[in-house]
Every structure is written in C-alpha cells, then in structure tokens.
C-alpha cells in the first residue's frame, strides 16, 4: 500500500504542476498576445498621405496597394490617398514613386504678441486713426516688395535712378513697423497702416551713404510735400548743409524724426541729425520700459520708443524677425506722429510735436537724470490721438497716459500668468496678494526680455523646428521598431514554454499511467501470496 501511495502522490504532483505551469504561462502571455494584436493593428493602420510620382500620377498603381484615392492633383504629379501603413514601404520601392508625405496638420506659424504696440498704447485705435493720407518720406536703404506693405517709390540718390528696392533690409524693417497691414497669421501690424509711405534711397546696400545723398533726399521731401521725414541714420559730426536743409524742411511744415544713435558714448552724446533743434531725437527702450544700454543719451533726447528685439518684416522671405537699435524706435515715433496728423489735419508740425511730447509717459518720474535717457517719456499713441482730436485736456492726458501704462502692465501680467499656469498649475494659488503679483510682474518682465532675445530671427527658429521634427520622427521610428521586436522575442519564448509545459504534462500523464499499470501487476501476486498464506 505504501508503494501505491507514493506513486499516486508522485503522479498527481506532476500533473498538478504541469497544469499550473500552463495556466501561469497563458496568464503571463496575454499582454504579449495583446501586444501582437496591437502591432498587427498598427501595421494594417491606414495613413493619410500625399504620394508624389516621378511623372504622371498612376491611380491604378495605388489600387494594387489597397489605397483609397481622395484627390488627384493637377498642379503637381501627386495623389492624396489613404493607404495601409504596411504598404507604404513597399510602395516606396516602386521607381514611379518619388515621395510619400504624411498629410500632417498645418497651422499658423510665428504668431507673436506685438508688445511694442501695446507698450506705446497703439492697439485697438483703428476707429480713431490709421494714419490715412499722411505722407512720409523714409530716407533709408529703400523698401522691398514684401507682403502687406504698400509704398510709393521716391527716388534712388545712391545710383541716381528710380529703383528704390531695398537690398539691405534696414529700410524694409522700418517701413514695416510704420505701415505694415495687420496680419492675423503672424500677429504683426504696423503703427499706421494707411499712411502714404515713400521710399527715398539715400543709403547703399551696405547701409551707408554720403551727406550729399541725404541732402538730396531732404530736398525731394520738401519738393513733394511730405509731412514727415523719417531718418534712422546719423553721424557724430555736425554738417551745416544738412542742418540748413532740415531747418528749411521744418519751416515748410514737415515734422522731422531721427535716431539718437547706438554708440552709447557719453563723450559725443546724441548723434546728428537727431541733435539738431528742429528734429525729434528718439531713444530706444526695452520691453520692461528700461533704456537700451547702447542708446545715445543727452539733453537733446525728446521721446523714447521700443527699440530692443522689436518685430518687423524680413525682405528675403516675408517672415517676421526681430532687430535692435534706435533706428527702429524712430519708426514707432514716426507712425504715431502720422496717427496724430491724420486724426486732426489742421495741426501743424509744431503742434503735432508738442502733442507727442505732452502725452508721453515718463517711466521714471522721480529720476532727475531720466530726461537725458527718455526725453519727455515713452510715446502714447492713444493719448496723443485723443489730444489731437480735442477730447481731453492736458491734465487728463497725463492721467490717461499713467492709466494706460498700468493697463499695459496688467495685460502683460495676465498673459505671463497664463503662461506660467500652463507650466505650473500651482502658480495661481500663490498669488494671493498684490505684493506677490507685483513680484511676478518683475519676474515675468525678465522672462519676456529673455524670450525676445531668444527670438533672434524667425528663420533660425523655423530651422530649429524642422530639425526637432526630424529628430522626433527618428525617435518615434526607433520606438516603434523596439515595440515590434521585443514582444516578438517574448512571444517566441512563451510559445516554447507552452510547448514544453504541454510536453511535460503529457509525459507526466504517460508516466502516471505506466506506473499505475506496474502497480496493478505487482499488486496481484502479492494478493495471491497473502491468500495462500
């Protein structure tokens, strides 16, 4: 009986162990079996693609690869189709196929928050003034034909012809700040989109010129009844001829605006022609209302405007990019002056000049030396227009200017708070007091400056984006490959384990059967002996 008990336990143990291993193996293998199903699903997943042909599009060829044709293009040899993913690589091997591009989503690129217009309070003023009819002579490197910028050709005094095309980019950048039409795809807009802008080329393609060319440009502006002359160039040397010409232009009713200069050299102070009494000398400021370090300073500074990492149109590809300098601050003052003159066409150049200075916002009212940095302050377009129309008094204008400054600060704070909220959900929880909000405003201002500095050009950003896209594509491809390889190997091992387990189970059953038979044969003689005895 002991023999029978041992055999029974041994067989039962093998049988239970085998079935336990089988159940455990099947349980573990379920996720991998699911993974296999997912991989097969991925391989048979259909992709929305644009298929380019080397010659004429061939719909019959695509039908052989189970493609659903959506559109056949006539402008290029291509077909928009839906095709199983596992057929894409096969189709690419066909010599008639040039490329297969995924039909990815498109979106507006380079959308900016045009902070300079917010800073000078020139947003949402279309109903008050757009600069309609005001004639501006831009004495610069010319203006290029770019999207959204309307202008007239004045004269090219560098080559003495009528070709005023800009091949440097300086003049086009300034022109776009003054007069570019609002672009909803980029968020960019000029200060006064409806002005009559004239390109007077007095600087060559390298951005330099002679005084005789500048003198001819001033003469052209007088002869052609311009209302504003914009000059984003300068010299440390006084020139009697230029001074006399500008005096004549000013006395004829033309408003004169010029850049203070970018040397930051206190030995010379403000550069000419901005230094002349008849000219509005413009300094450049940053987004946080601080002075641009290289902006020239001195008692001649009359107004200040954004000039650090400000936006404009690139002449080469119509993209929006950023540049820095007092040259571009001039554009904001010029555009604002045009808004004032258009709001009240009875104003003289002297009256318009006084309004611009009168309504400017002083960013450092308690600083005794601030006048040499900012002049009367930062231009305030809305306040200046209201004064030109005659809706407010001087005291009310100053109060409005201060309120607008606060409004712009609050707008920037709210925008930055939203950005921080996306990055850290707990940010709003900490903003319980005004003190914390003010602290965050300072931090956000620094962040904005850094962001502006990083956005050197749209071209560079787009290039980086394309590189990142390629990198991500490669990473995704690698990930998919790993997903395809790892489960397959695991499934092979599991299949082998299942086979081995079944084999062990069968062997165990056979062994149990054999031992039971043996036990039966051994048991019969033993029984007989016991009977005989």
Secondary structure, DSSP 8 states (H G I E B T S, - for coil): -HHHHHHHHHHHHHHHHHHHHHHHHHHHHHHHHHHHHHHHHHHH-EEEEEEEESSS--HHHHHTTT-EEEEE-SSSSEEEEEEEHHHHHHHHTSTTEEEEEE------------HHHHHTT-SS-TTT---TT-EEEEEES-----TT---EEEEETTTTBS----SSSHHHHHHHHHH---BTTTTB--S-TTSEEEEEE-S-TTS---HHHHHHHHHHHHHTT-SEEEE---BSS--HHHHHHHHHHHHTT-EEEEE--S---TTT-S-BTTTSTTSEEEEEE-TTS-B-TTS--STTEEEEEE-SSEEEE-TTTS-EEEE-SHHHHHHHHHHHHHHHHHH-TT--HHHHHHHHHHT-B-TTTT-TTTHHHHTT-B--HHHHHHHHHT-S-HHHHHHHHHHHHHHHHHHHHHHHHHHHHHH-TTHHHH--SHHHHHHHHHHHHHHHHHHHHH---HHHHHHHHHHHHHHHHHHHHHHHHHHHHHHHHHHHHHHHHHHHHHHHHHHHHHHHHHHHHHHHHHHHHHHHHHHH-
